[in-house]
Amino acid sequence: MMKLEAIIQPSRFESVKDALREAGIEGMTVTEVRGHGRQKGHTEVYRGREYTVDLLPKIKLEMVLPDKLVNTVVDTILKTAKTGKIGDGKIFLSRVDEAIRIRNEERGENAL
Amino acid sequence: MTTVARPGLRLSFGQPIKKMQGSVTPQSVLGPQADDERQRIRKEFESGVSARQTVLALCALADQKTQQVFEDSLQTHGQTSSGFCLLALGGYGRRLLFPYSDLDILFLFGTEKAEQTFRPLISDFSRTLWDMGFRVSSAGRTLEECKRIEEDNIEFHLALLDRRFLAGDSELFNRLDNRILPTSEKTARPFLLTQLHKLTKDRLNRYGNTIFHLEPNVKDAPGGLRDYQAAAWLRQIAENKQSLNITAAEEDLASGAVDFLSAIRCFLHYANGRNDNTLTYELQASAAERSLGVFDGEARNAAEWMRLYFRHARTLNRLLLRYLEQKALVPQTFRQRFFNAARGPKTEPPNGRPFGVRDGMYEVFNQPALSDRSQIFSLFTEAARAGIPLSRQAERCIAYIMQHPELPVSNAQISWASLREMLGADYPGFALRPMQRLGLLTDALPEFSRIDSLVVRDFYHRYTVDEHSLRTIEHLQEMADPPDERAEHFQPLWRTVDRRDLLIFALLLHDIGKGMPVENHVTGSLEALASAAERLKLSEEDVAEVHFLIERHLDMSATMQRRDIFDPATVSGFAATVGNQERLQRLCLLTYADIHAVNPEALTPWKADMLWQLFVATSNYFSRTLDRDRVHAPDETSLLEQVRGVLAGGTTEEIEKFLEGLPRRYLAVHSANDIAQHIAMYRKLRTEPVQVELRQGSGRSFSLTLMTADRPSLFATIAGVLAGWGMNIIKADAFANAAGTVVDTFHFADLHHTLELNPTEIDRFRRSLADVVNGKAPLQPLLQGRDKASRERPPKVAIETKFGFDDNSSEHSTLLEIVAQDRPGLLYDIGSTLARLWCNIEVALIDTEGQKVIDVFYLTEQGKKLGPEKQAALFEALRTKLG
C-alpha cells in the first residue's frame, strides 16, 4: 500500500476529484492549506495598505492506495492538475505498513 | 406516605406510586416481565397511543420494578429501610421517562453510618436493575450533605428540584423535602439562578442560538424539550413568580409543543434503540410518513412536517428566552435592592413615540398606538439604526396587537422608502429577526414565506433556508464590532458600501427560489424579486442592482475556488462580469456572508483569504485600468436605444458624440436616465458654458455634476469652491470625452448645514461655482478663513500620508495614488499642486473611508506619462503641501 499526498492548485481540485472518481477512487482526505515552493508570493496594495501574499492557497489531497492503483491515480492527477505554470504543485508517495478499519478491525488492503 | 407535587409549569403526569410488598422474585422472572411490559408499551405507542401516556407507562413500570427490587433487596439482606430511602430525580422525578432515558435515582441516608450499612444492598439493587434493562444513574447523599451547595455540580441541584419519593423511609424523605431543602434552596437561590442562566446560555450557544437546524437535537438544541424544562426551573427558583406569568393560551401552546416533541423523542429512541435525540433526515421522512404528533389527518411530506416541528420549537424557545430576559429573577441583597430602587430603571424619554429604550432594550409604552403599523415599522427601523434589541415583552405587545382584529390596523403596508431605511441601517438584523418571529417579515415580504422554516437536504448547510438568509445579514452587521480577524479584514467594505439597502434586500431574496418548484433556485429567487419589486415600486436601477446580486450570488465563490485568482485573465474576466467597484464591494460582502452562514465552519480563514485576494485584485484592476477601456459609442447599440428612449428628442449622433471616448467606468456608474440628463446638460453648453446640477441626498449629503469644456486647473478649481463653501468631498469622479467635454461628479457633505438650512443659498452656490469656473470671480476670497478653521480641528484618527506612482497599469497615463488624512480643502490642495506642475488629470477617482482619503489620479503631461523628474518634483510638492 502507498500513501499519496498531492498538493494542487485550488482551481484544479474539482477536475481532479471528478477524474479520480471516474478512475474508481472513492475515498480521499482533502485539506485547505497554504504554502509555497518555487512559486513565491507577491505583494498587493489596497487603499494604501500592503498585503503580502507569501503563502499561497493550495489543496492537499491524501489517500492510501493499493499498489495496483498507484500508477493510475498518479497519472490521473498529473493529467488533470497540470496547467504548465509554476505553482501546479507536487505529488509525494510513501510506503504504508498497515491499514486498519476501526469499525470491524479489518486489516491490510481490505481496510481501504 | 405522601408525595408533594413540585411547583412548576402545568405539566405533571400520573399518580403517586403505591408501596409494593411480597416475597423475593427471581431475576429470571423480573427481567422478562420488564421486557414484555416494555414491548407492550412500544407497540401501543406505535399503534397511536400518545407520547404523554407512553412516558407515563414507562415511568410506572420503572417505579414498580424499582420498588419491587428494593423490597426484595431488603428481604435478601435482612434489613429494614429505616434511615434510608430512594428518590427519583430529573426527568424520572417529573415522570417523563423516555424509552432509553437514564433512571436518575438518589440514595438518601439519615446518617453516615446508614450509608455504610446499606452499601452492599445498594450494590445488589443497582446490578439487578441494570440486568433488567434499566440504565441506572445514581448518587448517594446523607441528609447533612444535602444541606450543602455543591458549586461544581449544579446539575445535581437542578435534578433535585424534581425530586420524588420512590421507596424506603418516607419520614426521612419528608425531613429532606419539608425542612432541609426548602431552607437550603432559598439560600442557594442566587447561585442556582446564576448557574442555570449560564448553563442554559452555554447550551444555546453550543447550538448557534437558533432552533433552525436541519437535523435538530429534540432534547438539547434550542427549541428542544430542555428549553421547556429550563423555563420550568427558572420559574420554580424565581423569587418573584408574577413577573413570569404566562397566559392560558401560551401555556396551551407550550403544552402542545411538549407533546409534539415528546412524541418525536419516543420515536427517535425506539428507532435508534438508544438515547439518541437527533432528528436525522431519514427519520424526518419516516416521522412525516406516519404523521407523528399530528392528528388533523392531513398527509405531509418531510419538509412540511418539519415546519410543524419548527413552529413548536419556536414556542418553547420563545418561552425560555422570555424567562432568561427577566433580570429581576436573580434575587438581590438588601444593599443591591436599595441601590436599584434609588437608581430606578434606565429609561430614555419616548419623545411622544409609543416606544422607547429601557435598560438597554426597546419597550412599548403605548400598546394601542401600535395598531398604526407604521409605528411598528419605525420601532424596527430605530432598533436597526441603534443596534438595540426589542425586549420579549415588546414583542409580546406587538404580537397581541397583530392577533386582535378588533384593533383596527392602519398603514398595514410597508413602503420601499421605509423598508429601505431599515435595510440600509447599521444593524438590519435587529429589525428583521423579531419581524420574522412575529410574522411581520412575511407580511412585508410575502415572498419570504416560501422559505419559512424550510429544510433543504444538503450535507453542507446546517440551518433552514430562512435562518441561513437572516444569518447572512447578522454576519455582516457584526462587523461593527468584528468578532474575529476575518470580519476585521472585511469591515472597511461593510462600513463604506454604497446602497447597503440593496445588498440586504438581495440577501433576503437570494435563496427564496429554494422554496419554489424550479430547477435552478436562482431563477425562482429572481421571480421573487420581480414580484416584490413590483409591489414595493422599486426603481428600474434598484431592481437591476438587486437582480445582478441575486443572479451572480455564487459567481465570486465559484471564481475563487475554481479559477486561478492569481491569473490576470481570471481577474479581468471577473471584473468584466461585475462591472464596477460599487457592485464588486456589494458582491464581495454578499459572498462573505453567504459562505459564513452555511455553517459555523464554512468560512475557513483559507476561504476568507481567497475571497479577500480576489476582491483586492479586482478592485485594483478597476482603479488601474480606467483609461484603458474607452467607450466607442457606435458599439453600444443597446445603451443608445435605452438613452434614446428616455431622452426627449435626442438623435443617435448627438448621444454618440457625447459618449465617445469616455472611460467605460462612466457607463458602469451611470444609468441610462443619468446619461440622458447629462446629454440634456451637454446641449445647453452652447448657451451656458458651465452646467451645474445639484441634488440633495439624505441629510447633509449632496451630489454635484459639473459639465464644461476641459481647461487647466478645472478639477482643483471645483474642489476649491466646494472647500470655500465648507463642503467636505466624500467621493468624486472626473471623466472627459474625446471632444474634451468634462463630466465631474462630486459627492459631498454640507458640514455646516449651509445649503440644508438655507435653501436660498443653493442658487448662490451654483452661481458662485459657475462664476469661479468661468473666471468671472476669484477663488481666493472664498478660501480665506476656511483653511485656518479646518487646520485648528485635530483629527480623530491619525492617518499617515502616502503617495505612490505607477507607470505600468496604464498605457497612456501615470497613476498617482494618495492616501491621506481627510480634511476640508484637501482635494483643492492636491488639485492645485497638480495644476501648478502642469499635470493634466485624465481621470480621477476620489474616495473616503472614515477619516482616510484614497485618491487615484491618471496624470499626463502634454499627452504623455510623467517623466521621472516630474514625478520627483510632484512628490516633493505634495509632501510639502500635505505633510
Interface residues (C-beta under 8 A of the other chain):
Chain A: Q9 P10 S11 F13 E14 E32 V33 R34 H42 E44 V45 Y46 R47 G48 Y51 V53 L56 P57 T83 G87
Chain B: P492 M560 Q561 R562 R563 D564 I565 F566 T604 W606 K607 D609 M610 W612 Q613 V616 A617 S619 N620 K802 G804 E817 V819 E849 K852 I854
